[in-house]
Amino acid sequence: MHLTIGNAIDAVFLCGSDFGTQTSAFCSVPTFRELWLPYYKRICDWIHAETTWKCFKLSCGSVKRFYESFIEAGFEIVNPVQCSAVGMEPDLLKQEYGDRLTFWGGGVDTQKTLPFGTPAEVREQVLRRCEIFAPGGGFVFNAIHNIQASTPTENVVAMFDAVREFNGRQ
């Protein structure tokens, strides 16, 4: 099959179905593997056979339990990385999956730190998350989720300044 766009893109976003909540999951891993994994694997296999694109999976919440299945399906990128959810500790995620998944997000908590912290707290969290996720690659800085309208401008500025500070260390 000939693709008109060829390799002009790097990644394809395939699905925005959330499987996690703040503390748990919407289904069990066996249910995920029975109902969703075959579909995801089929489409990721086609993408990998026909293109150089990477497959991108969105799923909020406590989803570490699904990461092995996501990888088996062919996903290379996960977003968001909701480090505030149960079982989503950044250092453990990087250690266990950092060589098999790209973490697109997780850079700062958008439920507590970014909207309600001080600029110093935002800076500290951003630098720490970059220190955890960036080594060896496989990290695209992004806030955990959307920046809410009531987030103080100085905290958003602190986030961007901290990323620039971290990148200046490289």
C-alpha positions in Angstrom: 0.0 0.0 0.0 1.3 3.4 -0.9 1.0 6.1 1.8 0.6 9.7 0.5 2.1 11.2 3.6 4.9 8.7 3.9 7.3 9.4 6.7 6.4 13.0 7.1 5.1 12.3 10.6 6.8 10.6 13.5 3.9 9.4 15.7 0.3 8.6 15.3 -2.2 9.0 18.1 -4.5 6.0 18.0 -6.8 6.0 20.9 -8.0 8.3 23.8 -9.8 5.6 25.8 -8.9 6.1 29.5 -8.4 2.9 31.4 -7.4 4.4 34.8 -8.9 6.4 37.6 -7.1 8.3 40.3 -6.9 5.1 42.4 -7.7 2.1 40.2 -8.8 1.1 36.7 -12.0 0.9 34.7 -11.4 -2.7 33.9 -9.2 -5.6 34.8 -6.0 -6.5 32.8 -7.6 -9.7 31.6 -10.7 -7.8 30.3 -8.4 -5.3 28.6 -6.4 -8.1 27.0 -9.6 -9.8 25.7 -11.5 -6.8 24.5 -8.9 -4.1 23.4 -5.5 -5.7 23.0 -6.3 -7.6 19.8 -7.6 -4.4 18.1 -4.7 -2.3 19.2 -2.1 -5.0 18.2 -3.7 -5.3 14.8 -3.5 -1.6 14.0 -0.1 -1.1 15.6 1.3 -4.1 13.7 0.0 -2.6 10.4 1.5 0.8 11.2 4.9 -0.7 12.0 4.8 -2.8 8.9 3.8 0.0 6.6 5.5 3.1 8.1 8.3 4.3 10.4 5.7 5.9 12.7 5.5 5.3 16.5 2.2 4.4 18.1 0.9 6.8 20.7 -1.6 5.7 23.5 -3.5 8.1 25.7 -4.8 6.8 29.0 -5.1 8.8 32.2 -4.9 7.6 35.8 -3.5 4.6 37.5 -2.6 2.6 34.4 0.8 1.1 35.1 -1.0 -2.3 35.4 -1.7 -2.0 31.6 1.8 -1.0 30.4 2.9 -4.5 29.6 -0.2 -5.0 27.5 0.3 -1.6 25.8 3.8 -2.6 24.9 2.6 -6.0 23.6 0.0 -4.2 21.5 2.8 -2.1 19.9 2.5 1.2 21.7 5.8 3.1 22.1 4.4 6.3 23.6 2.1 6.9 26.6 0.4 10.1 27.6 -0.4 11.4 30.1 1.9 10.1 32.8 -0.3 10.8 35.7 2.2 10.6 38.5 -0.4 11.7 41.1 -2.4 8.5 40.5 -1.9 5.4 42.6 1.1 3.3 41.5 2.4 5.9 39.0 5.6 6.9 40.8 7.9 8.4 38.3 11.1 6.7 39.4 9.6 3.3 39.3 7.9 3.9 35.9 11.3 5.0 34.4 13.1 2.1 35.9 10.7 -0.5 34.8 9.5 0.9 31.4 12.0 3.6 30.4 13.7 1.4 27.8 10.4 0.4 26.2 8.1 3.4 26.5 8.4 7.1 25.8 6.8 9.1 28.5 5.0 12.0 27.0 4.1 14.0 30.0 4.5 13.7 33.7 6.5 16.8 34.0 4.4 18.6 36.5 1.2 17.8 38.4 -1.7 19.8 37.0 -4.1 18.9 39.8 -2.1 20.3 42.7 1.4 21.7 42.1 0.9 23.7 39.0 -2.4 25.4 39.9 -2.0 25.7 43.7 1.8 25.5 44.4 4.3 28.3 44.5 6.6 29.1 41.6 9.4 27.5 43.7 7.4 24.3 44.2 6.6 24.2 40.5 10.3 24.7 39.6 11.4 22.0 42.1 8.9 19.4 40.7 9.7 20.1 37.1 13.4 19.8 37.7 12.9 16.6 39.7 10.7 15.0 37.0 13.1 15.9 34.3 16.0 14.4 36.3 14.0 11.2 36.6 12.5 10.8 33.1 15.1 12.4 30.8 18.2 10.2 31.3 18.7 7.8 28.3 15.9 9.5 26.3 12.3 8.4 26.1 10.8 11.6 27.6 8.9 14.4 26.0 8.3 17.2 28.6 4.7 18.0 29.1 2.5 18.7 32.1 0.5 15.7 33.3 -2.6 17.1 31.7 -4.2 20.3 30.5 -3.3 23.5 32.2 -6.4 24.8 33.9 -7.7 28.3 33.3 -7.2 29.4 36.9 -3.5 28.4 37.1 -1.4 31.4 38.1 0.6 32.8 35.2 3.7 32.9 37.3 3.5 29.1 37.8 3.2 28.5 34.1 6.3 30.7 33.6 8.1 28.9 36.4 7.3 25.6 34.6 8.8 26.8 31.3 11.8 28.4 33.0 12.6 25.2 34.9 12.5 23.2 31.6 14.9 25.7 30.1 17.1 25.5 33.2 17.2 21.7 33.0 18.0 21.7 29.3 20.8 24.2 29.9 22.4 21.5 32.2 22.7 19.1 29.3 
